[in-house]
Amino acid sequence: MGRDDDFSEFVAARWPRLVRSAVLLGCSHTEAEDLVQAALERCLLKWSKVQRADDRDAYVHRILLNTFTSARRRRWTGELPTAHPPDRPSRDDTERVDDADAVVRALQRLPYDHRAAVVLRYYAHLTEQQMATALGVATGTVKSRLSRALDALAEDPSLEELRGTR
Amino acid sequence: MTGQNLTDLLERAADRTLVGPPPLDDMLARARHVRRRRTVLVAAAASAAVVAVTVGTALLPGTGTTPQRAAAPADTSVSPAPAGASATDISLNGTWTVRALIGHDGQSVLPASYAHRVQLTFREGTMSGTTGCNDVFGTYVQSGDRGRDLVFPRAQLGSTLVGCRDEPPLVARLLDVRHVSGSGDVRYLHAANWMIVAELRSAGPSDSATTESRPRPSKSPAGDRATLTAQEYAFAVALARKEIREDDASVSSATVTVGRGTVTDSNLGHSCTSGRLLHIKLIGSFPRIVTSGLPQDPSSPAVPGDFTVHAVLLTADAESGRACLKGVQTGDVAPEPGSVPLSLG
């Protein structure tokens, strides 16, 4: 199987989950697709290295996280001058907020390192060893980040409120 | 909150994102574009090195209408190995078989199927070779005490891009090389911490001219080379072939003449001091070489004309076989009267 065929097979199998991981990390839908595409293109340029990697998923997730942090680093988050206020009147969407929305919001409140740990462990289903490779840290650090992230989520008011209403 | 609980919530949150098919064609096309651009950049860097050597270099004495030789040195960005290396220097000149290639983790990254197929040829700052699948090429800079320090500049290092299973990461490992050691037929390439990156075993002399261990026919292969020894003829053939290969040239005529003289203001890094010179003239097409024209008096108006390079002229030391001058000729070109044609096969 050639390099491109192998890559295509890998992408076909992983694309949806990688995009959704990027969404959980904090990207918008279109941003997530762009991010994953950029990460996979970087992988393709060094596909022989990916093929040789001990754990291909961990390697690709690492590239994804690096691409994500690079994109975030470059993004301007300051105030943008505008002639007209961007706010638009809309209907009250409070009722549409479900537990999934609450989880996403709670995730956004976590520090990036903790959020990445949660997404890799509980959505991408990487093992702690794979996470250590993807995050470039020791497994002990992975465990402590996961522990703190779970503590923070357990105390998050929006999740607590959700649990209280169910 | 349990892990399972969190997984369920994450799955539900993620499932709200409708994901379309992956833009595979876009990704593959973009990667091909980047690879092609990298290849072009590497080729451009190689061409620039040739141009730097060539531009500003005038014609050799007696070979054109401008009997003036520029003294500009070769581009130092393609730093050749130290000229005039002493017998105690760790020379890399020649062709070497890569017997071992070690990864960052200390494990071999040379598959058994590639054993004896990976080769590197070093010649005066230029490196070429094969991974057993792709051709690699670049330059190297040897410096320090006895030439122990060695680097392969990233900008000049490249390879062809044929996809092969289990291809050894030769170029990637060469980028880590910082030192060289060894003696006799063995050389070791080391990383900055002196960890061995590669073990090289001599595969024989390089195809360019060297005085050691080169077969020396006792008789000239052509009867009309009365003034040219067999060894000098062999040197001329080797230099011509190397030049053609490096310039990607198409040559219609290759000739050599022998004469007396020395060259100390070399533009290739080596002086010709034996007193006997080989003048090699290659006529043809040299797509990698461009020139701004013949050297002119800055005060005189520019002379328009055909600046296409039609001939490359090499002057080499007849004893060492090393070239010391390189020049180009534009306009009308013709073999030198009385020169000996070279059979380049």
Interface residues (C-beta under 8 A of the other chain):
Chain A: G2 R3 D4 F7 S8 V11 A12 W15 P16 V19 R20 S21 V23 L24 H29 A32 E33 Q37 L40 E41 L44 L45 S48 K49 R52 D99 A100 D101 V103 V104 V118 V119 R121 Y122 Y123 H125 L150 L153 A154 L159
Chain B: M1 G3 L6 T7 L9 L10 E11 R12 A13 A14 D15 R16 T17 L18 V19 G20 P21 P22 P23 L24 D26 M27 L28 R30 A31 V34 R35 G163 E167 P169 A172
